[in-house]
């Protein structure tokens, strides 16, 4: 009996000696990392009350300590030790520089550009429930939007007959309508954008007279090795106006939006695709809006040359929207003349059905001397059908091509040069049919040495 009791106590002491108790701490705060885990013998051991207990069968023993947002650490224990083992993990610190492409048609750190620029992240757009680019740009200091036009630091954004003075770029190419040269804010696939760059200064050398007062540039997300899927749904409701006479509804008007985005990359081929549906009842009678869009990009890298890259972007949108110019009276400012009856002679309410399509083939090549050759093209077609008055319908097709050559030399200096060709075809019963061609050659030198930065350029239009 005594012999059995002695053997039992020895086994208990041996088992107790094999236990390893681990406490995981933060290297900066020395606080306990509650969500740490240990990987040992292909098994996962999670923290309980801040401690992890292992019972290895033999020594030496090796295990891995992990925690979200911390650098993993591998621990080796040569012999049993009954003392508490404290493991200190270092937090992952990522110093990510903000990179922009619109200032010099190349990737640059925002600290290197000579003009003022603001960056809007997709997180801001998602968190504020923004439904089109015009609302997003209005979040930028020094930028003001009204009636679809944008003004940067008090400068003119748009003038009829001359077009826009703040240029909208999608993937480095202008996205302005052919019939009026204005910006179609709700046609921009913001769910595809990696960031929005607002440049508060002239960039007319590289982009033409449309960029005299600034540039709003969006670049799309590129696919990564890890597939990304994102679904966003939002609802909104209009509240009652302060003046009771303005309220024409019994049930509050609503707006809804659904976005779906997916991207993937497999070896040398990748793609992104997204779709968006939006419906808005509007707070004014008849000013409803519905739009649906599908967009994306196909990427490919040449099998025979890793320095060659090609892609094809696309975007197609349909929408139906109503608008009116004159309200019924001073007490019914949210009611159109004729009370929303489009057949009434005094009514200014009209409905428009629009279609917008752009296709963007491009190719990029880096030669043996590390020079960049890039050709970007776009076919942009817009159709606006006035459902209330067919004589006010119009359509336009813009063909765009831009070749850019870049050479880097010295201590970060860059020479950019290129050719741009634009052809515009407009058909309209209201203001007639028009054709136009625009060709330009440009060159810009950015010189950098020590703390000195100089920039000079020239653009010829013919």
N, C-alpha and C positions, 0 to 999 in steps of 0.2 A: 504494500500500500504506500509506504513512504517512497519507494522507488518510482512508482507511477506519478506521485505528486511532484517529485523532483524533476522528472522528465517533462511534465506539463509546464512547470515554471520555466524551465530552460527554453522550451519551444516558444513560450510567450515572450520571454526576453529577447529571443532571437528575432521573432517577428517584429517586435517593437523597434529593434535596432535597425531593421531594414526599411522602416518608414522614413520618408523625406518630406518635410513640411516646408513649403515655399511661399514667400511673401513677395509680391511684385510691386515695385515702387517707381514713381516718376523721377527722372534724374534731376529735374529743375525744382519741382515743388516738394519732392520727397513724400508726396501723397500716394496712398495705395491705389493701384490700378485695379478696379473692381472687375472689369470685363476681360482680364487676361486668361489665356489658355496655355496648356502645356501639351506638346505632342511627344509621345513616348511609345515605342514599339507599335507604330502605326495606329495608335489610339489617341483620342482627344480627351483631356482632363480639364474641366472647367473650374473656375474659382467658386468657392463656397465661403461666404462671409469674408472675402478678401484673401483667403488662403487656399493653396492647392496641395493635396497630399498624394504622394506616390509610394508604391510598395514594390520596389525592384526586386527581382529574384536573385540577381547577382551583380557584382561590381567588377570593374568600373561601369558606370551608367552615364549615358549621354541623352539629353532631351533638349527640345527647342521651346522657348518661351515666346509667345506672341500676344499682341493686343492691337486693336484697331488704332490707326494713326501713330503707331510706334514701330521702331526698327526692331525686328526679331533678333533674339540672342540665343546662341547655342551654349549650353552648360555641360561640363564634364565633371563628374564626381568619381574620384579614384577609390575611396573607401567609405564605409558607413560613418555617419555623423548624426548624432541625436539633436544637434543644435538647429535652430531655425535658420533656413537659408534665405537670404534676401537677395533678390535679383533686381537690378536697376535698369530700366529701359529708357532709351532716348527717343523723344518725339520726332516724327518726320517733319522736317522743315523744308518746304519747297519755295525757293525764291524764283518765282515766275515773272519774267519781264513782260510788259505789255508791248505787243508787236503790232504795228500798223502797216498798211500797204498802199494807202491812197496818196500819201504825200509825195512819193517819188516813184510810184509804180513798182515798188519793191518792198521786201520785208525790212522794216527798220524798227528799232526800239523807239518808243515814244519820246524818250529823252533826247534823241538825236535830231529830231525834226525841228526846223526853225520857226514854224508857225504854231499858233495855239490850236489844240485839238482836244475834244472830249470823246470818251469811249462809253457806249451804252452796252451793258452786258445782257445776255438773254434772261438772266435771273431777274433783272429789274422789270423787264417786259412781262414776265410770267407773274411776278408778285403783285403787280399793279393792275392786272387784268386788261392790259392794253390790247385793242383789237386791230389797229392799223398803224403804219409807220408814222403818220402825222402826229398821233398822240404820243408816240415814243420820243420823237424829236423835240416835242414841246417840253420834255423833262430836262433839257439841256440848258444850263445858264447862258444867257445872252442870245438865245434862239427863241423866236416867237412865230407861231403858226396861226393863221386865220383864213377861213374860207379856202382851205386847200393850198395856200401859199405860205412860204416860209421866209422869214427875215432874220438875218444873222447880224447882230450888233447894229440894228437900225438900218441896214442896207436893203435895197429893193430886192425882193425875191422873184417877182414875175411882173411882166408888162405885156399887154396884148400887142401883138405885132412884132415883138422882139423876143419873146419866149422867156425862159427861166434864167435867172442870174445866180441861182443856187442849184448846182448840178447834182442829180441823183445818179449814183453808180451802183450797178449790181455786177459783181465780179469784174470790176475795173472798166465796165462799159456803160455809157449813158443809157438811161431808161426813161426817155421822155416821149410823149405821144407825138405822132407825126402831124396831126391836124392842127394842134395849138402849141406844141412845144412845152406842155405843162406836165406836172408830175401826177401820176395815178397812184396815190398813196395806198389804197386798199388792194392793189394788184401785186404788192411786194410780198413774197413768201417769207415772212419773218421767222417762221418755225424752222426754216433752212439756214438762217443766218448765224454765223459764229459770233459776230459782234457788229455794232453800228459805230462807224467813225464819223464824227462831225468836225470838219476842218474849218476853222474860222479865219479864212484868209484866201486870197486869190490863188488859183491853180490853173490859170488860163493857158500857160505854156504847154502843159501836158494834156489838158482836156478841152481847150477851146474857150470861146467867149461865154458859154453857159456857166463857167465856174469862176466868174469875176468876183462874186461875193462869197464864195465858199463851196464846199463839197460835202455831200452826205453819201457815204460809201458803205455798202454792205458786202461782205464776203461770206460765201456759204460754207457750211461745215463739211469737212472732208471725212470719209469713213475711216475707222480704226480697226485694228485686228480684233478687238472685242466688239461684237455687234451691240448696237444701241437701239432701244425702242422706247419711245416716249409717247404718252397719251395725255392730253390736256383737255379738260372740259370745264366750262364756266357759264354761269347764269348771272343775269343782271335784271334789275327792275327799276323803273322810273318812279320817283316819289311824287307826291302831290305838289303843284306849284303854290306859291304864297297867295296869289290872287285866285280865288275860287272860280272866277269867270273863265280862266284859262283852261281849267280841267274839263276835258271833253269825254273822258273815259269813265266807265264804271269799274272795270277791272284794270289794274295798273299794267301799262305796256311792258313787255319783256324783251330781253335779248339773250341769245344763246350762241355759244361757239364751241366747236369740237375740232381738235387738232390731233393728228397721228403722224409720227415721224419714225422712220427706221433707216438704219445704215449698217453696212457690213463691208468687210474687205477680205478678200481671199487671194493670197499671193499677189499677182499683178493686176487683179481686177477688183473693182469696188463699185458700190452704188449707194445712193441715198434716194429715198422716196418719201413724200409727205402728202397729206391731203387735209383740207380744211373746209368746214362748213360753218356758215355764219348767217344768223337771222336776227333782224332787229325790227320790232314793231314801230319804233320811233315815238317821240313825244309830241310830234305835230301830225295832224291828220293827213294821211296819204303818204307821208315820207317814210315808207317802209323800205327795207333793204334785205336782199337775200343774195348771197354769193357762195360759190363752191369752187374749189381750186385743187389741182393736182400738180405737183412739181417734183423735181429731183435732178440727179446728175449721174452719169455713167463715167467711170474712170478706167483708164488702161495704161499700163507701162509696157513699152516695147520689149519683146522677149530677146531681141538681138542687141539692144542697147538700153542700158538702165538710165541713160541721161535723157531719153525721149519719153515724154508723157503727153497723153491726149485725153480729151474728155468731151462730153456732150451734155449740156444742161438744157432743161426744158421747163416750161411753166404754161399752164392753160387754165384760164378762169372764165366763168360765166357769172353774170350778175343781173339782177333786176332791181331797180331802185326808183323811188318816186321823189319829186321835189316840187316846190312851188315858190313863186317870187312875191306875190301880193296876198296878204291876209285879208280876212273878211272885214274886220273893223278893229277899232282900238281895244275893244273888250275881248275879241276873239283872235288874238295874235297867233294862236296855234292852229287856227282853222283857215284853210285857203278860201279864196274868193270862189263862190259857187258851192261852198260846203263840200268840197271834194268830188263834185260831179264833173268829170273831165269832158262831158258833152256840152256843158253849159258854156255859152260864149264868153262870159266874164271870168271863167276859171283859168288860173295860171298853173294848175296842177298838171304835171305830165309824168309819164312813166317811160323809163329808158331800159332797154335790154342791151347789155354789152358783152362782148367777147374779146378776150385778150390772149394772145399766144406769142411767146418768144422762144426761140431755139438758139442755143449758144454752142456751136462747135469751136474747139480751140486746140492748139498744139503748142507745146513748150519743149525747147531743146537747149541743152548746155554743151557747148563745144569743148574741144580739147584744151582751149586756153581759158576755160571757165567763163566764157562770154554767154550771155543769155539771149536766145532768140525766141520770141513769143508772138504767135499769131492768134488773135481773138476775133471772132466773127459773131454776128447776131442777125437774125431775121425777126423783126418785131411787127406783128399784125394786130390792129385794133379795129373793132367794128362797133359802132354805136347806133342802135336802131331806136328812134323815137316812136314809141307805140301810140302816142297821142297825135303826133303830127309827122308823117313820114317824110315831109319835105325838109325836116331838120336833121335827118339821119346823115351819117358820114362814116367813112372808113379810111384807114391809112396804113401803109406798109413802109417800114424803115429797114434798110439794109445797111449794116455797119461792118467795117473791117478795120483792124488796127494791127500793124506790125511794130514791135518794139525790139530794139537792140540795146543791151546794157553791157558796159565794160567797167570793171573795177580795177583800180590801180592805186598805188601809194598807200597811205595810212587811212584807208576807208573812203577814198574819193570814188565817185561814180559818174560815168558819162552815160546818159540816156538819150536815145534818138529813135525816131520812128516816122511812120506814114499812117495817115488816117483817111478813110474814104467813107462818105455817107451819101446814100441815095434815098430820097423820100418821094413817095407817090400817094397823093391824097385824092379821094373821090368824095364829092359832096354836092347835093342839090342846092344847099343854102348859099355857099360861097364859091362854088365851082370846083373844077378839077385842077390840081397843081402838081407839078413835078419839080424837083430840085436836086442838085448834086453839090457836094461840098468835099473838097480835098485839102489836106493840110500836111505840112512837114514840120517837125519840131525837133528841138535838141535842148537838153538841159544838163549843165555841169554842176555837180555838188563837190566842192573841194573841202577836204578836212585835213588839218594838220595840228597836232597838239590840241589847243583849246580854240583854234580858229576854224570857223565854218563859213564858207561862202557859197552862194547859189546864184547862178545866172542862166538865163534861157532865152530862146527865140522860137517863135512860131510863125510860119508863113501859110496863109490861106489863099487858095486859088480855085 
